Amino acid sequence: MTEESANLQQTSAAPDGIDLIKAEITDYNDVKILDGYIWSSNEFFIEVRLPNESGVIQKLPLDSKVKVLVKSPFTSEICYFVTVAGVTDHTARMKIRHKILPDNKREYYRAATNITAALEYQLIGDEKRRLPHPIRITVKNISCGGMMFVASQDLGEGEAYQTTLKLQQEPLTIKFKVLRKTVANEQVYFFGAFFMENTPHKQDIICAYVNKMQMEELLKIDKL
């Protein structure tokens, strides 16, 4: 059991919510579905106690993929990507697929890469504008939540773009927003970005790639 899971472990706590760990259930666009609190957890599943209101089961269909943001007083906030395994008696049982620590982005694993791609569209509100010329980029590392890339053209912090990355066999179209930039010189810029509007399928592909790269790195270390 991980340290985070141990910290989340709960016994049968009083239903008045005293000393319970809060959980916020959202969809993949961070739209809130329900509030609750952690009832129990281990390395593979978490159970969230839900509010005593009608329509709870309809809000969490079986096999739907959602996010659970756990606001623990003991650790950093943890965002679980889960699949709903069942909802009974106002308790949702969810299978953990992967997790990230959103309030400290350097705490979750970043896979070193050297992926070349091109920015073809800038996203302005709901509008997608084709750039006059594609901007070539090289992705130097990637995580479940974002990436760091280098380009020879300056981009503004807060700007959003669309690109296509080849992580597995099939190209993956992603949207991202530039968080920060570092100017190395007049022809080299480094950018940190986070992914936007990822579907559960796209999120799974990205995290599967990151996990694969992490395992390969660990195997290399073991051989040293």
Secondary structure, DSSP 8 states (H G I E B T S, - for coil): --HHHHHH---S--TT-TT--EEEEE-TT--EEEEEEEEEE-SSEEEEE--S-TTHHHHS-TT-EEEEEEE-SSSS-EEEEEEEEEEETTEEEEEEEEEE-TT-GGGS--EEEEEEEEEEEEEETTEEEEEEEEEEEEEEEE-SSEEEEEESS---TT-EEEEEEESSSSEEEEEEEEEEEEEEETTEEEEEEEEES--HHHHHHHHHHHHHHHHHHHHHHHT-
